[in-house]
Amino acid sequence: MTEQKPELIAGRYQLVERIGQGGMGRVWRGIDQQLFGREVAVKEILFPPGMDDGDRAALLRRFTGEARAAVTISHPGIITIHDVVEHHGAPVIVMELIRGQSLAAAIRGRGRLPVRRVAEIGAAVLDALAEAHRARIVHRDIKPDNVLLTKDRVVLTDFGIAHLTDATTRLSHTGIVIGTPQYMPPEQLEGKRPTPANDLWALGATLYHAVEGCPPFDVEGLHALAVAVFTRPHRPPVHAGPLAPVLDALLTKDPAQRIGAAEAAEMLASVLASSATGADASPGHEPDREPEPEPDVDEAPAPDPRATPAPDVPTERTRTLLDPGSGSGAPGGPGGPILDRPTGPPAPPAEEPVTREETPTGEHAERTTTPKRTKSTQRAKWATQSLTRRSVILGTALATIATGSVLTWTLTQDGEKSRGRAAGSGSESSPVTVVIGVDAPLSGGLSPMGAGIKNSADLAARTANETEHVPGVTFEIKALDDGADPAKGAANAAGFVSDEHLLGVVGPLNSGVARTLVAPLAQAGVVNVSPGNTDPVLTLGPGWAAGTKSRPHPTYFRTIATDVDQGPFAARYLHGRLKKTKLYVVDDASAHGTTLTAGFTAEFTKLGGTVVGTEQVDPAERAFTGLAERARSSGADAVYFGGYYDTAAPLSQQLKQAGVTVPFMGGDGIFDQQYLTANPKAEGDLATNIGLPAQDSAAGQDYLDRYQKAGYPEAAGWYGPYAYDATWALIEAVKAVVTANDGTLPSDARAAMQQAVAQLTFDGVTGRVAFDAHGDTTNRTLTVYGVKGDTWTSTTSGPAPH
């Protein structure tokens, strides 16, 4: 085909002009002369160069057969294929002509798109994919170029290289990789048989590109790209807001753990529902409006000049959006992670009483042995190894194996397996060892908090052993480092699951890590109690914001309240304690920020207050002069912010500079020393934090005294007391299981732990420890802090509103 000599295809399709070209074909605008001059799009498939005749013939049969199968699909979100013919030995696909622009062209022309618009596009493409997958067709090449946007439709095109899932032959036997590497999942890069999970990854990469302005893996060269896809987490999204959890779930490396289409659709619906009341106010974007489109079909995207190489140690932003990752820089500083936790000064690496052992992933773990009435004198320095592709694949394989059946409890004594009695078995009985896993950041910027969690778990195990809390049982702690990196969650889960002595896991600190750790633990029946995760989705399911609650992981519990409680608690403080009645509400469009402001607004208006203004800001924005003027003009007597300290600090400062001297309040995202460092006008600002300062209760102070006496070099930190109670919950559950089995640890002890934890009630160092039907703590206590003299000082504590 040439533009100089237009041809007649199959005796009926007259080519008019070429309108696009990509790596696999050229697209022409044509006219169907046999159907009243109807305009059509004609795509000529281009075979890779250097193919022999046999391979060309095989590819021709495959493309033609698969394209004809796509003709049977009728869906408004899938381009209609009118005809499939052969021309000069190559397949030609005749399709409806879409007068619109590709998503790739929209990104090139406008930059990143608003969150709500990207969620709408994702929901439409998912609906189209569901129809294709029902027809047993896997697209295999979803990317921004193959998503077409019109005034009233989102259309998925280029099914010409789709692959039937029941095909008996495969294109990849020729060594040809079908698809675009920047949007291909690990299993497709390896040439494995395509499944619908391939398309879900590609959709995640496409939506990521749309909302962030660059692909999730954007490195030079196919080899470097493949290495990144196999071994590294995707670059953490910074503009995705409530869309971030959907992207993370779609970009899960293991297809067995990747989110399914139905759950992804539910999550996108939740994003759309949560954003229905507010527009996406990213700078330079007018929400929910598309420019008048120009025809742009199948044109290869130009490199994005704004894209930056992915960091060596990628971090994930938020607990649903901004979970901290490990890094060498100071937390929150240039090149360092942005933290969602209160931070203290970094502590030097410390030596701990540990036993090093090789895990199934090839990494090393710490197992802290705490025998009854003795203290170990062995000390070894913690050493971490980089997460290799082998460890990722092997770790996820082990996690997958674990999903097939719950591992039965076995005991090893002197090299032989025996059932072992926990108590009452006479003089021949030996103490039974029960391992409690701890997943925490033991390296990187959050290692001080991770060390406090590990040490607190160790203190609980020591206390149980020294007091013989469970007669005949000795507890050991097995600590694995996650570096606050979600990519390590599955591998650590595999390391825990494969330990036959392990009955439960404490941790992790970050919700981002939890999303990759909790699922394989739950599938293996391993109970998991976290002292730090605050993302509501983990216990209430992806539809909680829309009013649909579910429990995704029945073995997951937590000893700390969630983000759902902070907004209402702050509203009651401002309205009831400070007597504020007119509020200006701002958030940074993150899942954390919007959760806080949604709960705050609902509670504040219910109490009789008035919200006189609302705004969303880009989390990267640092200039708020216009916002400050609008807040001053609104007559608000307080400003509430949902988001993180890096945005809140300049916002607070500029509000005061503009004469807005009313109270400025945020959630635990601003409760950080970095907020005070970056904001010289922070005096008087307020923040809520989840939980109660340990020193404010007798039990908490006793815990702190015992922690100090034990000689741990790191501070317990904010989450240490909650880690102690999480560990003690597992110890109490073991006791309940043993008691219910006549003093013996049963063979199905691991399976029995879930119910035992669910039924617990005891007084811990943080207060009453018990869990509701979703696995959340019933002790939902929060604290208000105020800035006084360059430090955060607790003002009041109390229960979350019910």
Rosetta blueprint (number, residue, H / E / L):
1 M L
2 T L
3 E L
4 Q L
5 K L
6 P L
7 E L
8 L E
9 I E
10 A L
11 G L
12 R L
13 Y E
14 Q E
15 L E
16 V E
17 E E
18 R E
19 I E
20 G E
21 Q E
22 G L
23 G L
24 M L
25 G E
26 R E
27 V E
28 W E
29 R E
30 G E
31 I E
32 D E
33 Q L
34 Q L
35 L L
36 F L
37 G L
38 R E
39 E E
40 V E
41 A E
42 V E
43 K E
44 E E
45 I E
46 L L
47 F L
48 P L
49 P L
50 G L
51 M L
52 D L
53 D H
54 G H
55 D H
56 R H
57 A H
58 A H
59 L H
60 L H
61 R H
62 R H
63 F H
64 T H
65 G H
66 E H
67 A H
68 R H
69 A H
70 A H
71 V L
72 T L
73 I L
74 S L
75 H L
76 P L
77 G L
78 I E
79 I L
80 T L
81 I E
82 H E
83 D E
84 V E
85 V E
86 E E
87 H E
88 H L
89 G L
90 A E
91 P E
92 V E
93 I E
94 V E
95 M E
96 E E
97 L L
98 I L
99 R L
100 G L
101 Q E
102 S E
103 L H
104 A H
105 A H
106 A H
107 I H
108 R H
109 G H
110 R H
111 G L
112 R L
113 L L
114 P L
115 V H
116 R H
117 R H
118 V H
119 A H
120 E H
121 I H
122 G H
123 A H
124 A H
125 V H
126 L H
127 D H
128 A H
129 L H
130 A H
131 E H
132 A H
133 H H
134 R H
135 A L
136 R L
137 I E
138 V E
139 H L
140 R L
141 D L
142 I L
143 K L
144 P H
145 D H
146 N H
147 V E
148 L E
149 L E
150 T L
151 K L
152 D L
153 R L
154 V E
155 V E
156 L E
157 T L
158 D L
159 F H
160 G H
161 I H
162 A L
163 H E
164 L E
165 T L
166 D L
167 A L
168 T L
169 T L
170 R L
171 L H
172 S H
173 H H
174 T H
175 G L
176 I L
177 V L
178 I L
179 G L
180 T L
181 P H
182 Q H
183 Y H
184 M L
185 P L
186 P H
187 E H
188 Q H
189 L H
190 E L
191 G L
192 K L
193 R L
194 P L
195 T L
196 P H
197 A H
198 N H
199 D H
200 L H
201 W H
202 A H
203 L H
204 G H
205 A H
206 T H
207 L H
208 Y H
209 H H
210 A H
211 V H
212 E H
213 G L
214 C L
215 P L
216 P L
217 F L
218 D L
219 V L
220 E L
221 G L
222 L H
223 H H
224 A H
225 L H
226 A H
227 V H
228 A H
229 V H
230 F H
231 T H
232 R L
233 P L
234 H L
235 R L
236 P L
237 P L
238 V L
239 H L
240 A L
241 G H
242 P H
243 L H
244 A H
245 P H
246 V H
247 L H
248 D H
249 A H
250 L H
251 L L
252 T L
253 K L
254 D L
255 P L
256 A L
257 Q L
258 R L
259 I L
260 G L
261 A H
262 A H
263 E H
264 A H
265 A H
266 E H
267 M H
268 L H
269 A H
270 S H
271 V H
272 L H
273 A H
274 S H
275 S L
276 A L
277 T L
278 G L
279 A L
280 D L
281 A L
282 S L
283 P L
284 G L
285 H L
286 E L
287 P L
288 D L
289 R L
290 E L
291 P L
292 E L
293 P L
294 E L
295 P L
296 D L
297 V L
298 D L
299 E L
300 A L
301 P L
302 A L
303 P L
304 D L
305 P L
306 R L
307 A L
308 T L
309 P L
310 A L
311 P L
312 D L
313 V L
314 P L
315 T L
316 E L
317 R L
318 T E
319 R L
320 T L
321 L L
322 L E
323 D L
324 P L
325 G L
326 S L
327 G L
328 S L
329 G L
330 A L
331 P L
332 G L
333 G L
334 P L
335 G L
336 G L
337 P L
338 I L
339 L L
340 D L
341 R L
342 P L
343 T L
344 G L
345 P L
346 P L
347 A L
348 P L
349 P L
350 A L
351 E L
352 E E
353 P L
354 V L
355 T E
356 R E
357 E E
358 E E
359 T L
360 P L
361 T L
362 G L
363 E L
364 H E
365 A E
366 E E
367 R E
368 T E
369 T E
370 T L
371 P L
372 K L
373 R L
374 T L
375 K L
376 S L
377 T L
378 Q L
379 R L
380 A E
381 K L
382 W L
383 A L
384 T L
385 Q L
386 S L
387 L L
388 T L
389 R H
390 R H
391 S H
392 V H
393 I H
394 L H
395 G H
396 T H
397 A H
398 L H
399 A H
400 T H
401 I H
402 A H
403 T H
404 G H
405 S L
406 V L
407 L L
408 T L
409 W L
410 T L
411 L E
412 T E
413 Q E
414 D L
415 G L
416 E E
417 K E
418 S E
419 R L
420 G L
421 R L
422 A L
423 A L
424 G L
425 S L
426 G L
427 S L
428 E L
429 S L
430 S L
431 P L
432 V E
433 T E
434 V E
435 V E
436 I E
437 G E
438 V E
439 D E
440 A E
441 P L
442 L L
443 S L
444 G L
445 G L
446 L L
447 S H
448 P H
449 M H
450 G H
451 A H
452 G H
453 I H
454 K H
455 N H
456 S H
457 A H
458 D H
459 L H
460 A H
461 A H
462 R H
463 T H
464 A H
465 N H
466 E H
467 T L
468 E L
469 H L
470 V L
471 P L
472 G L
473 V E
474 T E
475 F E
476 E E
477 I E
478 K E
479 A E
480 L E
481 D E
482 D L
483 G L
484 A L
485 D L
486 P H
487 A H
488 K H
489 G H
490 A H
491 A H
492 N H
493 A H
494 A H
495 G H
496 F H
497 V H
498 S L
499 D L
500 E L
501 H L
502 L E
503 L E
504 G E
505 V E
506 V E
507 G L
508 P L
509 L L
510 N L
511 S H
512 G H
513 V H
514 A H
515 R H
516 T H
517 L H
518 V H
519 A H
520 P H
521 L H
522 A H
523 Q H
524 A L
525 G L
526 V L
527 V E
528 N E
529 V E
530 S E
531 P L
532 G L
533 N L
534 T L
535 D L
536 P L
537 V H
538 L H
539 T H
540 L H
541 G L
542 P L
543 G L
544 W H
545 A H
546 A H
547 G L
548 T L
549 K L
550 S L
551 R L
552 P L
553 H L
554 P L
555 T L
556 Y E
557 F E
558 R E
559 T L
560 I L
561 A L
562 T L
563 D H
564 V H
565 D H
566 Q H
567 G H
568 P H
569 F H
570 A H
571 A H
572 R H
573 Y H
574 L H
575 H H
576 G H
577 R H
578 L L
579 K L
580 K L
581 T L
582 K E
583 L E
584 Y E
585 V E
586 V E
587 D E
588 D L
589 A L
590 S L
591 A H
592 H H
593 G H
594 T H
595 T H
596 L H
597 T H
598 A H
599 G H
600 F H
601 T H
602 A H
603 E H
604 F H
605 T H
606 K H
607 L L
608 G L
609 G L
610 T E
611 V E
612 V E
613 G E
614 T E
615 E E
616 Q E
617 V L
618 D L
619 P L
620 A L
621 E L
622 R L
623 A L
624 F L
625 T H
626 G H
627 L H
628 A H
629 E H
630 R H
631 A H
632 R H
633 S H
634 S H
635 G L
636 A L
637 D L
638 A E
639 V E
640 Y E
641 F E
642 G E
643 G L
644 Y L
645 Y H
646 D H
647 T H
648 A H
649 A H
650 P H
651 L H
652 S H
653 Q H
654 Q H
655 L H
656 K H
657 Q H
658 A L
659 G L
660 V L
661 T L
662 V L
663 P L
664 F E
665 M E
666 G E
667 G L
668 D L
669 G L
670 I L
671 F L
672 D L
673 Q H
674 Q H
675 Y H
676 L H
677 T H
678 A H
679 N L
680 P L
681 K L
682 A L
683 E L
684 G L
685 D L
686 L E
687 A E
688 T E
689 N E
690 I E
691 G L
692 L L
693 P L
694 A H
695 Q H
696 D H
697 S L
698 A H
699 A H
700 G H
701 Q H
702 D H
703 Y H
704 L H
705 D H
706 R H
707 Y H
708 Q H
709 K H
710 A L
711 G L
712 Y L
713 P L
714 E L
715 A L
716 A L
717 G L
718 W L
719 Y L
720 G H
721 P H
722 Y H
723 A H
724 Y H
725 D H
726 A H
727 T H
728 W H
729 A H
730 L H
731 I H
732 E H
733 A H
734 V H
735 K H
736 A H
737 V H
738 V H
739 T H
740 A H
741 N L
742 D L
743 G L
744 T L
745 L L
746 P L
747 S L
748 D L
749 A H
750 R H
751 A H
752 A H
753 M H
754 Q H
755 Q H
756 A H
757 V H
758 A H
759 Q L
760 L L
761 T E
762 F E
763 D E
764 G E
765 V L
766 T L
767 G E
768 R E
769 V E
770 A E
771 F E
772 D L
773 A L
774 H L
775 G L
776 D L
777 T E
778 T L
779 N L
780 R L
781 T E
782 L E
783 T E
784 V E
785 Y E
786 G E
787 V E
788 K L
789 G L
790 D L
791 T L
792 W E
793 T E
794 S E
795 T E
796 T E
797 S E
798 G E
799 P E
800 A L
801 P L
802 H L
